Amino acid sequence: KPLSAELFDGSYSGDVRIDASGDVPLLSLDEQLSGVSLTPLAQAMFERDNITGTIEGKFVLTARGKTLSAMRENLNGNMSFELADGAWQGVDLWYQLRAARALFKQEEPPPATTPAQTEFTSVKASGTVSNGIFSNNDLLAEMPFLQLTGNGVVNLVAGEIDYSLQARVLERPEFMRGASDAELAEFTEALIPVRIRGPLAEPSVRPDIEAMFRKEVEDSLKKKGNQLRDRLLDRLTPSKEAPAEGEATEPAPAGEEKAAEDELKDKLLKKLFDN
């Protein structure tokens, strides 16, 4: 039946129906949340308390089961929501980006921040739920210095996440704690793939910094390739003027091509595999 009530410092309204005519009860929900506090909600639903902020959303779901865990496994439907003005505690995405860049550049890693957390202004997502797994293709997260877009899944049964995202660093250095001018320049010019996966309480966050510097690597390859080509052509093309009798000829660069090739390989290995 239609309900409305206060819920975790916010409000709830919706329609809840229970069909107990079969062996397994069927729960049908058509709910709307507004301004609900995320921390107690996440604790009540998923036994997680590492997120702050508020949530607004629309949830049209059905579930079958005699227990809460059974209902999670048989949860189906659609939902859309927005998280606002909060933080994901235990994960510092800005630090992860800086640390990955430092490793790629073979520089000293930045100091870790405490407490580790990623603040957000807004996180919007919508999608379908099938057997307790939420699938989403339109995630948009706005942070003080960063914008994330992408897609992924949240396993509401196992409490796990798997998202592939694109990170765009915004030109707001006042929010970029401790970053050098070189870091700011490189980050604000790049679109960085980020993979987030694992338990919701402590997921793995892996920025694909190699992709951020792919153009630099490709340009280096092209430059080295052109240099090798020119040297080989110089060796294969006869000189228009023969050297005078007794004049020393320039020694052939016997190991030069090999040295350049080895240097190129070393650079690629360091850039692509050292992290």
Contacts in CASP RR format, 6 or more apart in sequence:
PFRMAT RR
TARGET T0000
AUTHOR 0000-0000-0000
METHOD contacts of the structure
MODEL  1
KPLSAELFDGSYSGDVRIDASGDVPLLSLDEQLSGVSLTPLAQAMFERDN
ITGTIEGKFVLTARGKTLSAMRENLNGNMSFELADGAWQGVDLWYQLRAA
RALFKQEEPPPATTPAQTEFTSVKASGTVSNGIFSNNDLLAEMPFLQLTG
NGVVNLVAGEIDYSLQARVLERPEFMRGASDAELAEFTEALIPVRIRGPL
AEPSVRPDIEAMFRKEVEDSLKKKGNQLRDRLLDRLTPSKEAPAEGEATE
PAPAGEEKAAEDELKDKLLKKLFDN
1 15 0 8 1.000
1 16 0 8 1.000
1 17 0 8 1.000
2 13 0 8 1.000
2 14 0 8 1.000
2 15 0 8 1.000
3 12 0 8 1.000
3 13 0 8 1.000
3 14 0 8 1.000
3 15 0 8 1.000
3 16 0 8 1.000
4 11 0 8 1.000
4 12 0 8 1.000
4 13 0 8 1.000
4 14 0 8 1.000
5 11 0 8 1.000
5 12 0 8 1.000
5 13 0 8 1.000
6 12 0 8 1.000
7 33 0 8 1.000
7 36 0 8 1.000
7 41 0 8 1.000
8 36 0 8 1.000
8 37 0 8 1.000
8 40 0 8 1.000
8 41 0 8 1.000
9 35 0 8 1.000
9 36 0 8 1.000
9 37 0 8 1.000
9 54 0 8 1.000
10 33 0 8 1.000
10 34 0 8 1.000
10 35 0 8 1.000
10 36 0 8 1.000
10 37 0 8 1.000
10 54 0 8 1.000
11 33 0 8 1.000
11 34 0 8 1.000
11 35 0 8 1.000
11 36 0 8 1.000
12 31 0 8 1.000
12 32 0 8 1.000
12 33 0 8 1.000
12 34 0 8 1.000
12 36 0 8 1.000
13 31 0 8 1.000
13 32 0 8 1.000
13 34 0 8 1.000
14 29 0 8 1.000
14 30 0 8 1.000
14 31 0 8 1.000
14 32 0 8 1.000
15 28 0 8 1.000
15 29 0 8 1.000
15 30 0 8 1.000
15 31 0 8 1.000
16 27 0 8 1.000
16 28 0 8 1.000
16 29 0 8 1.000
16 30 0 8 1.000
16 31 0 8 1.000
17 27 0 8 1.000
17 28 0 8 1.000
18 25 0 8 1.000
18 26 0 8 1.000
18 27 0 8 1.000
18 28 0 8 1.000
19 25 0 8 1.000
19 26 0 8 1.000
19 28 0 8 1.000
20 26 0 8 1.000
24 64 0 8 1.000
24 65 0 8 1.000
24 66 0 8 1.000
25 64 0 8 1.000
25 65 0 8 1.000
25 66 0 8 1.000
26 62 0 8 1.000
26 63 0 8 1.000
26 64 0 8 1.000
27 62 0 8 1.000
27 63 0 8 1.000
27 64 0 8 1.000
27 65 0 8 1.000
27 71 0 8 1.000
28 61 0 8 1.000
28 62 0 8 1.000
29 59 0 8 1.000
29 60 0 8 1.000
29 61 0 8 1.000
29 62 0 8 1.000
29 63 0 8 1.000
30 59 0 8 1.000
30 60 0 8 1.000
31 58 0 8 1.000
31 59 0 8 1.000
31 60 0 8 1.000
31 61 0 8 1.000
32 57 0 8 1.000
32 58 0 8 1.000
32 59 0 8 1.000
33 55 0 8 1.000
33 56 0 8 1.000
33 57 0 8 1.000
33 59 0 8 1.000
33 81 0 8 1.000
34 56 0 8 1.000
34 57 0 8 1.000
35 54 0 8 1.000
35 55 0 8 1.000
35 56 0 8 1.000
35 84 0 8 1.000
36 54 0 8 1.000
36 55 0 8 1.000
36 56 0 8 1.000
37 53 0 8 1.000
37 54 0 8 1.000
38 51 0 8 1.000
38 52 0 8 1.000
38 53 0 8 1.000
38 54 0 8 1.000
38 55 0 8 1.000
38 83 0 8 1.000
38 86 0 8 1.000
39 49 0 8 1.000
39 51 0 8 1.000
39 52 0 8 1.000
39 53 0 8 1.000
41 55 0 8 1.000
42 48 0 8 1.000
42 49 0 8 1.000
42 50 0 8 1.000
42 51 0 8 1.000
43 49 0 8 1.000
46 156 0 8 1.000
46 159 0 8 1.000
46 200 0 8 1.000
48 159 0 8 1.000
48 200 0 8 1.000
48 201 0 8 1.000
50 88 0 8 1.000
50 89 0 8 1.000
50 90 0 8 1.000
50 200 0 8 1.000
50 201 0 8 1.000
51 83 0 8 1.000
51 86 0 8 1.000
51 87 0 8 1.000
51 88 0 8 1.000
51 89 0 8 1.000
52 86 0 8 1.000
52 87 0 8 1.000
52 89 0 8 1.000
53 83 0 8 1.000
53 84 0 8 1.000
53 85 0 8 1.000
53 86 0 8 1.000
53 87 0 8 1.000
54 83 0 8 1.000
54 84 0 8 1.000
54 85 0 8 1.000
54 86 0 8 1.000
55 81 0 8 1.000
55 82 0 8 1.000
55 83 0 8 1.000
55 84 0 8 1.000
56 81 0 8 1.000
56 82 0 8 1.000
56 84 0 8 1.000
57 79 0 8 1.000
57 80 0 8 1.000
57 81 0 8 1.000
57 82 0 8 1.000
58 79 0 8 1.000
58 80 0 8 1.000
58 81 0 8 1.000
59 78 0 8 1.000
59 79 0 8 1.000
59 81 0 8 1.000
60 77 0 8 1.000
60 78 0 8 1.000
60 79 0 8 1.000
61 75 0 8 1.000
61 76 0 8 1.000
61 77 0 8 1.000
61 78 0 8 1.000
61 79 0 8 1.000
61 129 0 8 1.000
62 75 0 8 1.000
62 76 0 8 1.000
62 77 0 8 1.000
63 71 0 8 1.000
63 72 0 8 1.000
63 74 0 8 1.000
63 75 0 8 1.000
63 76 0 8 1.000
64 70 0 8 1.000
64 71 0 8 1.000
64 74 0 8 1.000
65 71 0 8 1.000
65 74 0 8 1.000
69 157 0 8 1.000
72 132 0 8 1.000
72 156 0 8 1.000
72 157 0 8 1.000
73 131 0 8 1.000
73 132 0 8 1.000
73 157 0 8 1.000
74 131 0 8 1.000
74 132 0 8 1.000
75 129 0 8 1.000
75 131 0 8 1.000
75 132 0 8 1.000
75 156 0 8 1.000
76 129 0 8 1.000
76 130 0 8 1.000
76 131 0 8 1.000
76 132 0 8 1.000
77 128 0 8 1.000
77 129 0 8 1.000
77 130 0 8 1.000
78 126 0 8 1.000
78 127 0 8 1.000
78 128 0 8 1.000
78 129 0 8 1.000
79 126 0 8 1.000
79 127 0 8 1.000
79 129 0 8 1.000
79 134 0 8 1.000
80 124 0 8 1.000
80 125 0 8 1.000
80 126 0 8 1.000
80 127 0 8 1.000
81 124 0 8 1.000
81 125 0 8 1.000
81 126 0 8 1.000
82 122 0 8 1.000
82 123 0 8 1.000
82 124 0 8 1.000
83 120 0 8 1.000
83 122 0 8 1.000
83 123 0 8 1.000
83 124 0 8 1.000
84 121 0 8 1.000
84 122 0 8 1.000
84 123 0 8 1.000
85 120 0 8 1.000
85 121 0 8 1.000
86 119 0 8 1.000
86 120 0 8 1.000
87 117 0 8 1.000
87 118 0 8 1.000
87 119 0 8 1.000
87 120 0 8 1.000
88 117 0 8 1.000
88 118 0 8 1.000
88 120 0 8 1.000
89 115 0 8 1.000
89 116 0 8 1.000
89 117 0 8 1.000
90 115 0 8 1.000
90 116 0 8 1.000
90 117 0 8 1.000
90 202 0 8 1.000
91 116 0 8 1.000
91 117 0 8 1.000
91 118 0 8 1.000
91 202 0 8 1.000
91 203 0 8 1.000
91 205 0 8 1.000
92 112 0 8 1.000
92 113 0 8 1.000
92 116 0 8 1.000
92 117 0 8 1.000
92 118 0 8 1.000
93 118 0 8 1.000
93 143 0 8 1.000
93 146 0 8 1.000
93 167 0 8 1.000
93 194 0 8 1.000
93 205 0 8 1.000
94 113 0 8 1.000
94 118 0 8 1.000
94 145 0 8 1.000
94 146 0 8 1.000
94 176 0 8 1.000
94 177 0 8 1.000
95 110 0 8 1.000
95 112 0 8 1.000
95 113 0 8 1.000
95 116 0 8 1.000
96 205 0 8 1.000
96 206 0 8 1.000
96 207 0 8 1.000
97 167 0 8 1.000
97 169 0 8 1.000
97 187 0 8 1.000
97 192 0 8 1.000
97 194 0 8 1.000
97 207 0 8 1.000
97 209 0 8 1.000
98 109 0 8 1.000
98 110 0 8 1.000
98 179 0 8 1.000
98 183 0 8 1.000
99 109 0 8 1.000
99 110 0 8 1.000
100 206 0 8 1.000
100 207 0 8 1.000
100 209 0 8 1.000
100 275 0 8 1.000
101 107 0 8 1.000
101 183 0 8 1.000
101 186 0 8 1.000
101 187 0 8 1.000
101 207 0 8 1.000
101 209 0 8 1.000
101 212 0 8 1.000
102 108 0 8 1.000
102 109 0 8 1.000
102 110 0 8 1.000
103 109 0 8 1.000
103 209 0 8 1.000
103 274 0 8 1.000
103 275 0 8 1.000
104 209 0 8 1.000
104 210 0 8 1.000
104 212 0 8 1.000
104 213 0 8 1.000
104 271 0 8 1.000
104 274 0 8 1.000
104 275 0 8 1.000
106 270 0 8 1.000
106 274 0 8 1.000
110 178 0 8 1.000
113 177 0 8 1.000
118 143 0 8 1.000
119 143 0 8 1.000
119 144 0 8 1.000
120 141 0 8 1.000
120 142 0 8 1.000
120 143 0 8 1.000
121 142 0 8 1.000
121 143 0 8 1.000
121 144 0 8 1.000
122 140 0 8 1.000
122 141 0 8 1.000
122 142 0 8 1.000
123 139 0 8 1.000
123 140 0 8 1.000
123 141 0 8 1.000
123 142 0 8 1.000
124 138 0 8 1.000
124 139 0 8 1.000
124 140 0 8 1.000
124 141 0 8 1.000
125 136 0 8 1.000
125 138 0 8 1.000
125 139 0 8 1.000
125 140 0 8 1.000
126 136 0 8 1.000
126 138 0 8 1.000
127 134 0 8 1.000
127 135 0 8 1.000
127 136 0 8 1.000
127 137 0 8 1.000
127 138 0 8 1.000
128 134 0 8 1.000
128 135 0 8 1.000
129 135 0 8 1.000
129 156 0 8 1.000
131 157 0 8 1.000
132 155 0 8 1.000
132 156 0 8 1.000
132 157 0 8 1.000
133 153 0 8 1.000
133 154 0 8 1.000
133 155 0 8 1.000
133 156 0 8 1.000
133 157 0 8 1.000
134 153 0 8 1.000
134 154 0 8 1.000
134 155 0 8 1.000
134 156 0 8 1.000
135 152 0 8 1.000
135 153 0 8 1.000
136 151 0 8 1.000
136 152 0 8 1.000
136 153 0 8 1.000
136 154 0 8 1.000
137 150 0 8 1.000
137 151 0 8 1.000
137 152 0 8 1.000
138 150 0 8 1.000
138 151 0 8 1.000
139 148 0 8 1.000
139 149 0 8 1.000
139 150 0 8 1.000
139 151 0 8 1.000
139 152 0 8 1.000
139 163 0 8 1.000
139 165 0 8 1.000
140 147 0 8 1.000
140 148 0 8 1.000
140 149 0 8 1.000
140 150 0 8 1.000
141 147 0 8 1.000
141 148 0 8 1.000
141 149 0 8 1.000
144 172 0 8 1.000
144 175 0 8 1.000
145 169 0 8 1.000
145 170 0 8 1.000
145 172 0 8 1.000
145 175 0 8 1.000
145 176 0 8 1.000
146 167 0 8 1.000
146 168 0 8 1.000
146 169 0 8 1.000
146 170 0 8 1.000
147 167 0 8 1.000
147 168 0 8 1.000
147 170 0 8 1.000
148 165 0 8 1.000
148 166 0 8 1.000
148 167 0 8 1.000
148 168 0 8 1.000
148 194 0 8 1.000
149 165 0 8 1.000
149 166 0 8 1.000
149 168 0 8 1.000
150 163 0 8 1.000
150 164 0 8 1.000
150 165 0 8 1.000
150 166 0 8 1.000
151 163 0 8 1.000
151 164 0 8 1.000
152 161 0 8 1.000
152 162 0 8 1.000
152 163 0 8 1.000
152 164 0 8 1.000
153 161 0 8 1.000
153 162 0 8 1.000
153 163 0 8 1.000
154 160 0 8 1.000
154 161 0 8 1.000
154 200 0 8 1.000
155 161 0 8 1.000
155 162 0 8 1.000
159 199 0 8 1.000
159 200 0 8 1.000
160 197 0 8 1.000
160 198 0 8 1.000
160 199 0 8 1.000
160 200 0 8 1.000
160 203 0 8 1.000
161 196 0 8 1.000
161 197 0 8 1.000
161 198 0 8 1.000
161 199 0 8 1.000
161 200 0 8 1.000
161 203 0 8 1.000
162 196 0 8 1.000
162 197 0 8 1.000
162 198 0 8 1.000
163 195 0 8 1.000
163 196 0 8 1.000
163 197 0 8 1.000
164 193 0 8 1.000
164 194 0 8 1.000
164 195 0 8 1.000
165 193 0 8 1.000
165 194 0 8 1.000
165 195 0 8 1.000
165 196 0 8 1.000
166 191 0 8 1.000
166 192 0 8 1.000
166 193 0 8 1.000
166 194 0 8 1.000
167 191 0 8 1.000
167 192 0 8 1.000
167 193 0 8 1.000
167 194 0 8 1.000
167 207 0 8 1.000
168 191 0 8 1.000
168 192 0 8 1.000
169 176 0 8 1.000
169 187 0 8 1.000
169 188 0 8 1.000
169 190 0 8 1.000
169 192 0 8 1.000
170 188 0 8 1.000
171 184 0 8 1.000
171 188 0 8 1.000
173 179 0 8 1.000
173 184 0 8 1.000
176 183 0 8 1.000
176 184 0 8 1.000
176 187 0 8 1.000
179 187 0 8 1.000
186 212 0 8 1.000
186 213 0 8 1.000
190 212 0 8 1.000
191 212 0 8 1.000
192 207 0 8 1.000
192 208 0 8 1.000
192 209 0 8 1.000
192 211 0 8 1.000
192 212 0 8 1.000
193 207 0 8 1.000
193 208 0 8 1.000
193 211 0 8 1.000
194 205 0 8 1.000
194 206 0 8 1.000
194 207 0 8 1.000
194 208 0 8 1.000
195 204 0 8 1.000
195 205 0 8 1.000
195 206 0 8 1.000
195 208 0 8 1.000
196 203 0 8 1.000
196 204 0 8 1.000
196 205 0 8 1.000
196 206 0 8 1.000
197 203 0 8 1.000
197 204 0 8 1.000
198 204 0 8 1.000
209 275 0 8 1.000
210 217 0 8 1.000
210 271 0 8 1.000
210 272 0 8 1.000
210 275 0 8 1.000
213 271 0 8 1.000
217 267 0 8 1.000
217 268 0 8 1.000
217 271 0 8 1.000
217 272 0 8 1.000
220 264 0 8 1.000
220 267 0 8 1.000
221 264 0 8 1.000
221 268 0 8 1.000
224 260 0 8 1.000
224 263 0 8 1.000
224 264 0 8 1.000
225 264 0 8 1.000
227 260 0 8 1.000
228 257 0 8 1.000
228 260 0 8 1.000
228 261 0 8 1.000
231 253 0 8 1.000
231 256 0 8 1.000
231 257 0 8 1.000
232 257 0 8 1.000
235 252 0 8 1.000
235 253 0 8 1.000
243 249 0 8 1.000
END
